[in-house]
Amino acid sequence: MATANTNSPMRSVHRAFEVLKVLELAQQPLRLTDLAQRTGLHVATTQRLVNVLTEHGYASRHANGYTAGPAALSTAHAFATTSPLRLVARPVLEEIATASGLTASLYVRVQDNRVLIDRVEGGQRPHYSLPIGERLPLYPGAAGKVFLACDPGHDLDATARRLQPVTLANGTVLDATAIRTDLEDARDHGFAVSADERQFGTTAIAAPITDAAGRTLGSLGLSGATHSLRDVQSTALPADVRRAAHTIGARVPAAG
């Protein structure tokens, strides 16, 4: 549902971003009526907003509906080439990917999602290669759950109730109690592990990237084939990924 705001110009901006977000997450072109339904907006309002987005290149109209437009790629490129986090993290990703043989990934949080902004593949061939710019829910998945678990401002009980039920890729269904326990474990240890949660056959471990003030800037994840990553907690990987995440956070320039 679009964000409410009593100021009309600001309300329109919020609504336009809601439309754009739906287009970004869609896996296929959306008809105007589908777009209106997913945003919770009136069809006429949706038409007006998508027309503006199309005019500026952030939406494209096709015979079978609307998609995100080419200007979204330009914005993503601008972020990728100027983001202090990505620029600082790149050599660290390369180092840990080479040392571990796993795929190192860098994520940032966007509302209730995580977005992959960089990735370096190690020596092991990845079971599944996530596209740069992919937007995923925060839960399940190691790289997403650390945003929820390692932020002291999050009420884990409320978060677990909001997320339940969650069905993992391996078929396991998690209720609020199981989600709460999982997030609490990640908070206690400072890292999260997922095995066959979002993608069957893939295991990942991730740690939050924080600045000197303790603010979460992103998450660093390592992933590989589940069959080669048994009992991850007893290996050196948790310490390695936490150390790499700390290195990135310490190198990011302080916000003005």
C-alpha positions as CSV (number, residue, x, y, z in Angstrom):
1,M,0.0,0.0,0.0
2,A,1.3,3.5,-0.9
3,T,2.7,5.5,2.0
4,A,0.2,8.0,3.3
5,N,1.2,11.7,3.6
6,T,-1.0,14.7,4.1
7,N,1.2,16.9,1.8
8,S,-0.1,16.3,-1.7
9,P,3.3,16.8,-3.7
10,M,5.1,14.5,-1.2
11,R,2.3,12.0,-1.4
12,S,2.6,11.8,-5.1
13,V,6.4,11.3,-4.8
14,H,5.8,8.4,-2.4
15,R,3.2,6.9,-4.7
16,A,5.5,7.1,-7.7
17,F,8.2,5.3,-5.8
18,E,5.7,2.6,-4.8
19,V,4.8,2.1,-8.5
20,L,8.5,2.0,-9.4
21,K,9.2,-0.6,-6.7
22,V,6.4,-2.8,-7.9
23,L,7.8,-2.6,-11.5
24,E,11.3,-3.4,-10.2
25,L,10.1,-6.5,-8.4
26,A,7.9,-7.8,-11.1
27,Q,9.3,-10.7,-13.2
28,Q,7.2,-9.8,-16.2
29,P,5.3,-6.8,-17.7
30,L,2.3,-5.7,-15.7
31,R,-1.0,-4.5,-17.0
32,L,-2.2,-1.2,-15.6
33,T,-4.9,-3.0,-13.5
34,D,-2.4,-5.4,-12.0
35,L,-0.1,-2.5,-11.2
36,A,-2.9,-0.6,-9.5
37,Q,-3.8,-3.7,-7.5
38,R,-0.3,-4.3,-6.3
39,T,0.2,-0.7,-5.3
40,G,-3.2,-0.3,-3.7
41,L,-3.8,2.8,-5.8
42,H,-6.8,3.8,-8.0
43,V,-6.3,2.9,-11.7
44,A,-6.5,6.6,-12.8
45,T,-3.8,7.5,-10.2
46,T,-1.6,4.7,-11.3
47,Q,-2.0,5.7,-14.9
48,R,-0.9,9.3,-14.1
49,L,2.1,8.1,-12.1
50,V,3.3,5.5,-14.6
51,N,3.0,8.1,-17.4
52,V,5.4,10.4,-15.5
53,L,7.8,7.5,-14.8
54,T,7.6,6.6,-18.5
55,E,8.3,10.2,-19.6
56,H,11.5,10.2,-17.5
57,G,12.6,6.7,-18.5
58,Y,11.9,4.9,-15.3
59,A,9.1,2.9,-16.8
60,S,8.6,1.4,-20.2
61,R,5.3,0.6,-21.9
62,H,5.0,-2.5,-24.0
63,A,2.2,-4.3,-25.8
64,N,1.6,-6.6,-22.8
65,G,2.1,-4.1,-20.0
66,Y,4.7,-1.9,-18.2
67,T,8.2,-2.7,-17.0
68,A,10.9,-0.7,-15.2
69,G,12.6,1.6,-17.7
70,P,16.2,2.1,-18.8
71,A,16.8,5.1,-16.6
72,A,16.7,2.7,-13.6
73,L,19.9,1.1,-15.1
74,S,21.5,4.5,-15.3
75,T,20.7,5.2,-11.7
76,A,22.0,1.8,-10.6
77,H,25.3,2.4,-12.6
78,A,25.7,5.8,-10.9
79,F,25.3,4.2,-7.5
80,A,27.7,1.4,-8.4
81,T,30.4,3.8,-9.5
82,T,30.1,6.3,-6.6
83,S,29.0,4.3,-3.5
84,P,31.7,4.6,-0.9
85,L,30.6,1.3,0.6
86,R,31.0,-0.6,-2.7
87,L,34.3,1.0,-3.5
88,V,35.8,0.2,-0.1
89,A,34.3,-3.3,0.0
90,R,35.5,-4.5,-3.5
91,P,39.1,-5.4,-2.5
92,V,37.9,-7.1,0.6
93,L,35.4,-9.1,-1.3
94,E,38.1,-10.2,-3.7
95,E,40.4,-11.2,-0.9
96,I,37.9,-13.3,1.0
97,A,36.5,-14.9,-2.1
98,T,40.0,-15.9,-3.2
99,A,40.9,-17.2,0.3
100,S,37.7,-19.2,0.9
101,G,36.9,-20.2,-2.7
102,L,33.4,-19.1,-2.1
103,T,31.2,-16.4,-3.6
104,A,31.4,-13.1,-1.6
105,S,28.4,-10.8,-1.9
106,L,27.7,-7.3,-0.7
107,Y,24.1,-6.2,0.2
108,V,22.5,-3.0,1.3
109,R,19.0,-2.7,2.9
110,V,16.2,-0.9,1.0
111,Q,13.1,-0.8,3.3
112,D,12.1,-4.5,3.9
113,N,14.4,-5.8,1.2
114,R,18.1,-6.4,0.6
115,V,19.7,-5.5,-2.7
116,L,22.9,-7.2,-4.1
117,I,25.3,-4.4,-5.1
118,D,28.5,-6.4,-5.7
119,R,29.7,-9.9,-5.9
120,V,33.0,-11.7,-6.4
121,E,33.1,-15.4,-7.2
122,G,35.8,-17.6,-5.7
123,G,37.3,-20.8,-7.1
124,Q,34.2,-23.0,-6.5
125,R,31.6,-22.8,-9.2
126,P,28.5,-21.3,-7.6
127,H,25.3,-23.4,-7.5
128,Y,23.3,-20.3,-8.3
129,S,24.5,-16.9,-9.4
130,L,22.3,-14.0,-8.2
131,P,22.2,-11.1,-10.6
132,I,23.7,-7.7,-9.4
133,G,20.8,-5.4,-8.5
134,E,18.5,-8.3,-7.4
135,R,16.1,-7.3,-4.7
136,L,15.2,-9.9,-2.1
137,P,13.2,-10.1,1.1
138,L,15.3,-9.8,4.3
139,Y,14.1,-13.2,5.5
140,P,15.0,-15.9,4.9
141,G,18.7,-15.9,3.9
142,A,21.8,-15.2,5.9
143,A,22.7,-11.9,4.2
144,G,19.2,-10.6,4.9
145,K,18.5,-11.8,8.4
146,V,21.6,-10.0,9.8
147,F,19.9,-6.7,9.0
148,L,17.0,-7.8,11.3
149,A,19.0,-9.7,13.9
150,C,22.0,-7.5,14.5
151,D,20.2,-4.1,14.7
152,P,19.5,-3.6,18.4
153,G,16.5,-1.4,17.5
154,H,14.6,-4.4,16.1
155,D,12.0,-6.0,18.4
156,L,12.7,-9.7,17.5
157,D,9.3,-10.9,18.8
158,A,7.4,-8.3,16.7
159,T,9.6,-9.1,13.7
160,A,9.0,-12.8,13.9
161,R,5.2,-12.4,14.3
162,R,5.2,-10.1,11.2
163,L,7.2,-12.5,9.1
164,Q,5.5,-15.8,10.0
165,P,4.9,-18.3,8.4
166,V,8.0,-18.6,6.3
167,T,8.5,-21.6,3.9
168,L,12.1,-22.4,3.1
169,A,13.4,-23.8,-0.1
170,N,13.9,-27.2,1.6
171,G,10.2,-27.3,2.5
172,T,10.5,-26.4,6.2
173,V,7.8,-24.1,7.5
174,L,8.9,-21.7,10.2
175,D,6.5,-20.2,12.7
176,A,7.1,-17.1,14.9
177,T,8.9,-19.1,17.6
178,A,11.3,-20.6,15.1
179,I,12.0,-17.3,13.4
180,R,12.5,-15.6,16.7
181,T,15.0,-18.2,17.8
182,D,16.9,-18.0,14.5
183,L,17.2,-14.2,14.7
184,E,18.2,-14.3,18.4
185,D,20.9,-16.8,17.6
186,A,22.3,-14.5,14.8
187,R,22.1,-11.5,17.2
188,D,24.0,-13.4,19.9
189,H,26.8,-14.6,17.6
190,G,27.1,-11.6,15.3
191,F,26.6,-13.6,12.2
192,A,23.9,-15.6,10.5
193,V,23.9,-18.9,8.6
194,S,21.4,-20.3,6.2
195,A,21.3,-23.7,4.6
196,D,18.8,-24.5,1.8
197,E,16.7,-21.6,3.0
198,R,16.2,-19.4,-0.1
199,Q,17.8,-21.5,-2.7
200,F,18.0,-25.3,-2.4
201,G,21.6,-26.6,-2.5
202,T,23.1,-23.3,-1.3
203,T,24.5,-22.5,2.1
204,A,25.5,-19.0,3.2
205,I,27.1,-17.2,6.1
206,A,26.9,-13.4,6.6
207,A,27.8,-10.7,9.0
208,P,26.7,-7.1,9.3
209,I,28.9,-4.2,8.2
210,T,28.7,-1.4,10.7
211,D,30.4,2.0,11.0
212,A,32.1,3.5,14.1
213,A,28.7,4.6,15.5
214,G,27.3,1.1,15.2
215,R,25.0,1.9,12.3
216,T,24.4,-0.9,9.9
217,L,25.8,0.0,6.4
218,G,25.3,-3.4,4.7
219,S,26.0,-7.1,5.0
220,L,28.8,-9.3,3.7
221,G,27.9,-12.8,2.8
222,L,29.8,-15.9,1.7
223,S,27.9,-18.7,-0.2
224,G,28.6,-22.0,-1.7
225,A,27.2,-25.5,-2.3
226,T,25.5,-27.0,0.8
227,H,27.3,-30.4,0.3
228,S,30.7,-28.7,0.7
229,L,29.7,-26.5,3.6
230,R,28.7,-28.8,6.4
231,D,28.8,-27.6,10.0
232,V,29.8,-24.1,9.0
233,Q,29.8,-22.8,12.6
234,S,32.7,-25.0,13.6
235,T,34.9,-23.7,10.8
236,A,37.0,-20.5,10.5
237,L,34.3,-19.0,8.2
238,P,32.4,-17.2,11.0
239,A,35.5,-15.4,12.2
240,D,36.6,-14.7,8.6
241,V,33.4,-13.1,7.5
242,R,33.1,-11.0,10.7
243,R,36.7,-9.8,10.3
244,A,36.1,-8.9,6.7
245,A,32.9,-7.1,7.5
246,H,34.6,-5.1,10.3
247,T,37.4,-4.2,7.9
248,I,34.9,-2.8,5.4
249,G,33.0,-0.8,8.1
250,A,36.2,0.7,9.4
251,R,37.3,1.9,6.0
252,V,34.0,3.6,4.9
253,P,34.3,7.3,5.3
254,A,32.1,8.8,8.1
255,A,28.9,10.4,6.9
256,G,29.0,14.2,6.8
